[in-house]
């Protein structure tokens, strides 16, 4: 039985690849594609079992390979042995079968094996199986940066050149390469919640700030494809969204720790920000596989990757297309599946609590961990007297949640922080809302922190001892 093969390689490699494949008795080249559009059409029509691709073909990107895999086509990558960048790009695209373009015997063997075995891809759960990829990325601790206001980000042009923003805190390649190779990977923390405005972004931003304040390194990633606003909360310029720059780096196979550090500047010591899309119509730029790689790389850069997610998690969009197409909710779903910690945010009023109960029912089948529930704006005017007890009782009864974090209503402090473009730890360090999110940071990080009451008691004891 013959093995059907399709090729999509640059003109420089086409003759050598065609000649090599012609030596394989079981191989039948069904089409030599001049571009990626033709390649995807052949793959979606089910005409090929294996695709032989080269990274230097115009338009070849990570998302193209993801579409090939979704069509059930195995991938073999060919590269020029004299061009290290080509091999590195294929490895960053998670192509496991690589062969030099001038080695016909190896190419025939790889294609035959690819047709018989499933094509391995990156685990969407971001497990540690991709050890080779992690080693290739390199790792290293972040260096402390200045706390001055800076422009959010560096954009990556379509030609592949980098246009740096005003940030002098980017890790240079030497600092990354010289890091501790035994560094533990960071944790992904997804901050998600029901529809409406339960305070997801406020919790995400301030949680990241509190983690940085206790000596951890953190990155806040704005992956909201409907209403991204992390940049606005921190008074950052976001004409060049950091997340789209990260997507383009991933698509081009040029994403590593140094490159991600360049587009995720430090805004306060220990805290990096990857700003979100400036307009919701740009959501197709955030592809699931590229975002997965960005989060994987971020784990090599910081201790905690805090991801602000959009509320919708329906997958019905796929039913609207006859062919492969990007899905708007894929970014949220990919983040939730990848996260080691999932924080579900709701608000303390009759409508918000009902939405929270339903949201917990919807999200539990998607995630692999028990969610941490955070209820914001806890106040007696919305739920009656003893609001903390009533909210706790309601969620215990209707959602089976017995352990949650309650953030009291502190509108004045939150508004002041928003107006100043600062976090609560800076603009209102003694606010009740900040104290609750600080307790959340303690739970997420596992670091015991004294409450404000305990700190005041300690200060009085020290003063009395003197």
C-alpha positions in Angstrom: 0.0 0.0 0.0 1.5 3.4 -1.0 2.0 6.3 1.3 0.6 9.6 0.0 2.9 12.5 0.4 2.5 16.2 -0.2 5.4 18.6 -0.2 5.5 22.3 0.6 9.1 23.4 0.5 11.0 26.4 -0.8 12.2 26.5 -4.4 15.8 26.0 -3.2 14.9 22.6 -1.7 12.1 21.4 -4.0 14.3 19.5 -6.5 16.3 17.7 -3.8 13.1 16.7 -1.9 11.3 15.5 -5.0 14.3 13.4 -6.1 14.6 11.9 -2.6 11.0 11.0 -2.4 11.1 9.5 -5.8 13.5 6.8 -4.5 11.0 5.5 -2.1 9.0 2.6 -3.6 6.1 3.0 -1.2 5.9 6.8 -1.4 3.6 8.6 -3.8 3.8 12.4 -4.1 0.3 13.5 -4.8 1.1 17.2 -5.0 4.0 19.7 -4.8 2.3 22.7 -3.2 3.7 26.2 -4.2 2.2 27.9 -1.1 0.6 27.1 2.3 -3.0 27.7 1.0 -2.6 24.9 -1.5 -1.0 22.7 1.2 -3.9 23.2 3.6 -6.5 22.6 0.8 -4.9 19.2 0.0 -4.7 18.3 3.7 -8.3 19.2 4.4 -9.4 17.2 1.4 -7.8 14.1 3.0 -5.5 13.5 0.0 -2.2 13.1 1.9 -0.9 11.1 4.9 2.4 13.0 5.3 3.4 16.6 4.6 7.1 17.4 3.9 7.6 21.1 4.8 10.5 23.5 5.1 10.4 26.6 7.4 11.7 29.0 4.7 8.6 28.6 2.5 6.7 31.9 2.3 3.8 31.9 4.8 4.9 28.8 6.7 4.0 29.3 10.3 3.2 27.5 13.5 -0.6 27.8 12.9 -0.2 26.1 9.5 1.3 23.1 11.2 -1.5 23.0 13.8 -4.0 22.9 11.0 -2.2 20.1 9.3 -2.2 18.1 12.5 -5.9 18.8 13.0 -6.5 17.3 9.5 -4.6 14.1 10.6 -1.6 14.8 8.4 1.8 13.8 9.9 4.7 16.3 9.4 8.3 15.8 8.4 10.5 18.9 8.4 13.5 19.4 6.0 16.2 22.0 6.6 19.4 23.2 5.1 22.2 21.7 7.3 24.2 24.9 6.8 21.4 27.1 8.3 21.0 26.5 12.0 18.1 28.9 12.2 15.9 26.5 10.0 16.4 23.6 12.3 15.8 25.7 15.4 12.6 27.1 13.9 11.3 23.6 13.2 12.1 22.5 16.7 10.2 25.5 18.2 7.3 24.5 16.1 7.4 21.1 17.8 8.3 19.2 14.6 9.8 16.0 15.9 10.9 14.4 12.6 13.7 16.5 11.1 16.1 15.6 8.3 18.7 17.5 6.2 17.5 18.3 2.8 20.5 16.5 1.2 20.0 13.2 3.0 17.5 11.3 0.8 17.7 8.0 2.7 16.9 9.6 6.0 14.0 11.6 4.4 12.4 8.4 2.9 12.8 6.7 6.3 11.3 9.5 8.2 8.3 9.8 5.9 7.6 6.1 6.1 7.8 6.2 9.9 5.6 9.2 10.1 2.8 7.5 8.1 2.8 4.6 10.5 2.9 6.6 13.8 0.8 9.4 15.2 2.5 12.8 14.9 3.5 13.9 18.4 2.4 17.5 19.3 2.8 19.7 22.3 0.6 18.7 25.2 -2.1 21.3 25.4 -1.9 20.9 29.2 1.6 22.2 29.2 3.0 19.1 30.9 6.6 18.4 31.3 6.8 15.9 28.4 8.3 18.6 26.2 11.7 18.5 28.0 13.7 18.9 24.8 11.8 22.1 23.9 12.2 23.5 27.4 15.9 22.8 27.3 16.2 24.5 23.9 14.5 27.6 25.2 17.0 28.0 28.1 16.0 29.6 31.3 17.1 32.0 33.9 15.9 34.3 36.6 14.6 37.8 35.8 16.7 40.7 36.7 15.1 43.4 38.8 13.9 46.4 36.8 13.0 49.9 37.5 9.6 50.9 38.7 9.2 53.8 36.3 6.3 54.0 33.9 7.1 52.5 30.5 5.5 51.9 27.2 3.9 48.4 26.9 5.6 47.0 24.4 7.6 46.2 21.7 5.9 45.1 18.5 7.2 42.6 16.0 6.7 43.7 12.4 5.6 41.4 9.7 9.1 41.4 8.2 10.4 39.9 11.4 12.3 42.9 12.8 11.8 44.0 16.4 10.9 47.5 17.3 11.7 48.0 21.0 9.7 50.2 23.3 11.2 52.4 26.0 12.3 49.6 28.3 15.8 49.1 29.5 15.0 46.0 31.5 14.9 43.4 28.8 16.9 40.3 29.5 19.9 40.0 27.2 20.7 36.7 25.6 23.7 36.2 27.8 21.7 36.6 31.0 19.2 34.0 29.8 21.8 31.5 28.6 23.7 31.8 31.8 20.8 31.1 34.2 20.3 28.2 36.5 19.5 25.2 34.4 17.7 23.6 37.3 15.2 26.4 37.8 11.7 25.1 38.6 9.1 26.0 36.0 6.6 28.6 37.0 2.9 28.0 37.6 0.1 29.2 35.3 -2.8 30.8 37.2 -5.9 31.4 35.2 -8.2 34.1 36.5 -11.7 33.5 35.0 -15.3 34.3 35.9 -18.8 34.6 34.9 -20.1 37.1 32.4 -20.6 40.7 33.5 -18.0 42.6 35.5 -17.2 40.6 38.5 -13.7 42.1 38.8 -11.6 39.5 37.0 -9.0 41.9 35.7 -8.8 43.8 39.1 -8.2 40.5 40.9 -5.6 39.3 38.3 -3.6 42.5 38.2 -3.5 42.9 42.0 -2.8 39.2 42.6 0.3 39.5 40.3 1.4 42.6 42.1 1.0 41.0 45.5 3.0 38.0 44.3 5.8 40.3 43.2 5.6 42.1 46.5 6.4 39.0 48.5 9.5 38.3 46.4 8.1 36.1 43.6 8.5 37.0 40.0 5.2 37.3 38.1 3.8 38.1 34.7 0.3 39.2 34.0 -0.9 38.1 30.6 -4.0 39.7 29.1 -5.6 37.0 27.1 -9.1 38.5 27.1 -10.3 38.4 23.4 -13.5 40.4 24.2 -12.5 43.3 26.5 -8.8 43.4 27.2 -7.9 46.2 29.7 -4.9 45.2 31.8 -2.9 48.0 30.1 -5.5 50.6 31.0 -5.5 49.5 34.7 -1.7 50.0 34.8 -1.7 53.2 32.7 0.4 51.6 30.0 0.4 52.5 26.3 -0.9 49.5 24.4 -0.8 50.6 20.7 1.5 47.6 20.2 -0.1 44.8 22.3 2.5 42.5 23.8 0.4 39.4 23.3 0.2 39.8 19.5 3.9 40.4 19.4 4.3 37.1 21.3 2.0 35.4 18.8 4.0 36.6 15.9 7.3 35.4 17.5 5.7 32.0 18.1 4.3 31.8 14.6 7.7 32.6 13.1 9.5 30.1 15.3 11.6 32.8 17.0 10.0 32.8 20.5 12.4 32.1 23.4 12.9 33.5 26.9 14.8 36.6 25.8 12.3 37.4 23.0 9.4 37.1 25.4 11.1 39.3 28.0 11.5 42.0 25.3 7.7 42.2 24.7 6.7 41.8 28.4 8.4 44.7 30.1 8.8 45.1 33.8 6.5 47.7 35.3 7.4 47.2 38.9 10.2 45.1 40.4 9.4 41.5 39.8 6.2 42.1 37.8 6.1 41.9 34.0 3.1 42.7 31.8 2.0 41.2 28.4 -0.7 43.6 27.3 -3.8 42.5 25.4 -5.3 43.3 22.1 -6.3 47.0 21.7 -9.5 46.1 19.7 -11.7 43.1 20.0 -11.7 42.6 16.3 -8.1 41.5 16.5 -9.1 38.3 18.3 -8.1 36.0 15.4 -4.5 36.9 16.0 -4.5 35.0 19.3 -4.2 31.4 18.1 -4.4 28.5 20.6 -1.2 26.8 19.8 0.8 30.0 19.7 -0.6 31.1 23.1 0.3 27.7 24.5 3.9 28.3 23.5 3.9 31.8 25.0 2.6 30.4 28.3 5.2 27.6 28.2 8.0 30.1 27.6 6.6 32.4 30.3 6.9 29.6 32.9 10.6 29.6 32.1 10.8 33.3 32.8 8.8 33.9 36.0 7.5 32.0 39.0 3.8 32.8 38.3 2.0 33.5 35.0 -1.3 35.2 35.8 -3.6 35.0 32.9 -6.7 37.3 32.6 -9.3 35.3 30.6 -12.5 36.2 28.9 -15.8 34.8 30.3 -17.2 32.8 27.3 -16.0 29.2 27.0 -18.4 27.7 24.5 -16.9 25.7 21.7 -20.0 25.9 19.3 -18.1 28.3 17.0 -16.5 25.4 15.3 -19.9 24.2 14.1 -20.3 27.4 12.0 -17.5 26.5 9.7 -17.0 23.8 7.1 -13.2 24.2 7.2 -10.7 24.9 9.9 -10.9 28.4 11.3 -9.7 30.2 14.5 -12.1 30.1 17.4 -12.6 33.1 19.6 -12.9 31.2 22.8 -9.8 29.0 22.1 -7.5 31.3 24.1 -9.6 31.0 27.3 -10.1 27.2 26.9 -6.4 26.6 26.2 -5.5 28.7 29.3 -8.0 26.9 31.6 -6.8 23.5 30.5 -3.1 24.5 30.9 -3.5 26.2 34.3 -2.2 24.6 37.5 -4.4 27.0 39.5 -7.8 28.3 38.4 -9.4 31.2 40.1 -13.1 31.7 39.5 -14.3 35.2 40.2 -17.9 36.3 41.0 -19.6 39.3 42.6 -21.7 39.4 45.8 -25.2 40.3 44.6 -28.1 38.1 43.7 -27.4 38.2 40.0 -23.7 37.8 40.4 -24.0 34.8 42.8 -26.4 33.0 40.4 -24.0 33.6 37.5 -21.2 32.3 39.7 -23.0 29.1 40.5 -23.7 28.4 36.9 -20.2 29.4 35.8 -18.7 26.8 38.3 -20.9 24.1 36.7 -19.7 25.1 33.2 -16.0 25.3 34.0 -15.4 22.2 36.1 -15.6 19.8 33.1 -12.9 21.9 31.4 -10.3 22.2 34.1 -8.2 19.6 35.8 -8.0 21.2 39.2 -10.5 22.3 41.9 -11.1 26.0 41.4 -10.4 28.6 44.0 -13.5 30.8 44.3 -13.1 34.6 44.9 -16.2 36.7 45.5 -15.8 40.5 45.1 -17.7 43.5 46.3 -19.1 41.7 49.4 -21.5 44.2 51.1 -24.6 44.2 53.2 -26.5 46.5 50.9 -26.7 43.8 48.2 -27.2 40.6 50.2 -28.4 41.9 53.6 -26.9 41.8 57.0 -23.9 39.5 57.7 -22.9 39.5 54.0 -19.9 37.2 54.5 -21.9 34.5 56.2 -24.7 34.7 53.6 -22.4 34.5 50.6 -20.5 31.6 52.2 -23.8 29.8 53.0 -25.2 30.3 49.5 -22.1 29.0 47.7 -21.9 26.0 50.0 -25.5 25.1 49.4 -25.8 25.7 45.7 -22.2 25.2 44.4 -20.6 22.9 46.9 -17.9 25.5 47.7 -16.9 25.5 51.3 -13.6 27.4 51.1 -13.5 30.8 49.3 -11.9 34.2 49.4 -14.2 37.2 50.1 -13.1 40.6 48.9 -15.1 43.3 50.7 -16.6 46.3 48.9 -14.0 49.0 48.8 -15.1 51.1 45.9 -13.2 54.2 47.0 -9.8 52.4 47.1 -10.4 50.5 43.8 -11.5 53.7 42.0 -8.5 55.6 43.3 -6.2 52.9 42.1 -7.9 52.8 38.6 -7.6 56.6 38.3 -3.9 56.6 39.2 -3.1 53.6 37.1 -1.6 51.8 40.0 -2.2 48.6 42.0 -3.9 48.6 45.4 -0.6 47.8 47.1 0.7 51.1 45.9 -2.3 53.4 46.0 -4.2 51.9 49.0 -1.9 49.6 50.9 -4.2 49.5 54.0 -7.5 49.0 52.1 -9.7 46.0 52.9 -9.8 44.9 49.3 -6.0 44.8 49.1 -5.8 42.8 52.3 -8.2 40.2 50.9 -6.2 39.9 47.6 -3.0 39.7 49.7 -4.5 36.7 51.4 -5.3 35.2 48.0 -1.6 35.6 47.0 -0.6 33.8 50.2 -2.8 30.9 49.3 -1.6 30.8 45.6 2.1 31.0 46.5 2.0 28.9 49.7 3.8 31.7 51.5 2.4 32.5 55.0 1.7 36.2 55.3 0.5 38.1 58.4 -2.9 39.8 58.1 -3.1 43.5 58.7 -4.6 42.9 62.2 -1.7 40.5 63.0 0.8 43.0 61.7 -0.6 45.8 63.8 -0.6 43.5 66.8 3.0 42.6 66.2 4.0 46.3 65.9 2.2 47.1 69.1 4.0 44.3 70.9 7.4 45.4 69.5 6.7 49.0 70.6 5.6 47.9 74.1 8.8 45.7 74.4 10.9 48.8 73.8 
